[in-house]
Amino acid sequence: MKTLAIYLMCGAATPELAEAAVEGGADIVELGFPFSDPLADGPVIRLAGERALADGMRTDACLECLGATRERVDVPLIPMTYASLLEAYGYERFATAARGAGATSLIVADLPVDAETDLRRIQLVAPTSTDERLKLAAGRTDGWLYLVTVTGTTGARDGLSPALRGLVERARALSDVPLYAGFGISTPEQAAAAAELVDGVVVGSRAVEVAQDGPDSLREYVASLRASIDTTISV
Amino acid sequence: MSAATRTYGEYGGRYVPETLIPALDELEAGWQQALADPAFGRELDDLGRDYAGRPTPLTLAERFAPGKRIYLKREDLLHTGAHKLNNALGQAVLARRLGKNRIVAETGAGQHGVATATVCARFGFECVVYMGAEDMRRQAPNVERMGLLGAEVRPVEYGTKTLKEATSEAIRDWITNVETTHYLIGSCVGPAPYPEIVRELQSVIGREAREQIFTAEGRLPEVAVACVGGGSNAIGLFAAFVEDRDVRLVGVEAAGAASLGTGRAGVLHGSRSSLLADADGQVLDAHSISAGLDYPGVGPEHAFLRDSGRAEYVGASDDEALAAFRRLAETEGIIPALEPAHALARARELDQELILVCLSGRGDKDLAEVLSR
């Protein structure tokens, strides 16, 4: 079974949406803590972040959202955010508060592996990463390694990035940690194609878009990803 | 080098998505090789002299400030009308050494965009400049100039529609096209090694000014003053005087964009510095009549110089800058850009007598904005 992770932006409707995603077949829910200047994000998540901030989703409100989501679902919940929020809150204090509210781990999009090394988190690597950095990230990551499939920001693409295969081959040769692929995966077909290569798939921007239509739409969309991934045969 | 290696005390570092780290390593290596190569220095000197118009003069502004000896370092007379060209030329040579033929840049006032478009025309590079839609309105002549120079200006239509968002978009472009593209950052901000590269390329301002004022007066200035947005002309001026403990260093921020005066430590655009942010680390909007100072962040070395006490940072309001802008025009026949008009406003009030001010750019671009007030 391949793992399916769904990203949602923190907001008033998020606990209910997360529950719908899990009902649709999500194994992990990533919760975006919005930042005013999200360099790694394309337009969909950037806009969702702007709306969330306008609705008052600051760090404390996001932690409450995390706690409320924890009460409704049993799957791992992983906050995903930017260093500025942790700088302001305190790195360790943030990690402790997130764990206390039910988080399983943490993703910080603009914190490379050699920064804040005491902060346990899921590390990201990209097609541009050298073998040396892949190895370092795999060694330090918390549970699984996040493979950024594209040289670029978050957001839907036409096809699955051709760079993913090479990245997976290099990562497999260097480490045994589970590999999950994200960025640029939006359709059931892309998710299935990615799942043939890796242990898990992360879907963000498209899930955020569909979530705007409510829990029923999200449940249906996630179920379509789930069904597609479950037909894949591992190679 | 890494984000863990904070270059300036607690400030600097690399807070960027992993995708960019190899490019920053490559840039760092290319920069160190260039610094060690005498041909690089010679090429910069030649370009500075034959293309850009260096050295720029030092002008005594007697009527602007009677009773004082205020010297203006005339970066307004540099080709393209501002100090930004020093950095753009240097980074263009660096980009060519790195084998990159596409350049992306951000611009606020448009001066860095024009400088970048200029060097791209000169070097035959493809050029994309991101500019906030609000800044495109305020600085329309510079948008036209960039177009004439062959650059594509891409408007940024979200957020404050100014330099902060333009910088984010330029970095996103770089993340996407990093294999072919050099990000020609316009100020001493961004992830390491950018703040150091920009400081070194702008330090020609301070080196020349130090020698010129010594020749004119037989001593060093009591104070060196420059405006600070991201802080590149100030760091270039200060670089030559940091070791001269008797020379007071004063940076002047726009009162509504006082990243150093009222900011807190935080992370923006790849480095840790002092910035306008709320208690949650969300970056706040800056407000200034001057598009070049309208930025909530500042170079990490300035935050370090502030904390160490070596430099001090004060503010000037829109109205004070406008008054200084008009006064310099009327008393000296020099129309300054609104950015250094902030430095001029504070310079006149200083207790010291012998004062060096970096006149970082000329004011043609600001005429419409000033005349509408």
Interface residues (C-beta under 8 A of the other chain):
Chain A: F35 S36 D37 P38 L39 A40 G42 R46 L47 E50 L53 R58 T59 D60 Y82 A83 S84 L85 L86 E87 A88 Y89 A109 D110 L111 P112 V113 D114 A115 E116 T117 Q123 L124 V125 A126 P127 T128 S129 T130 R133 A137 V148 V150 T151 G152 T153
Chain B: S2 A3 A4 G13 R14 Y15 V16 P17 E18 T19 L20 I21 P22 A23 Y158 G159 K164 S168 I171 R172 I175 T176 N177 V178 E179 R264 A265 G266 V267 L268 H269 G270 R272 A277 D278 A279 D280 G281 Q282 V283
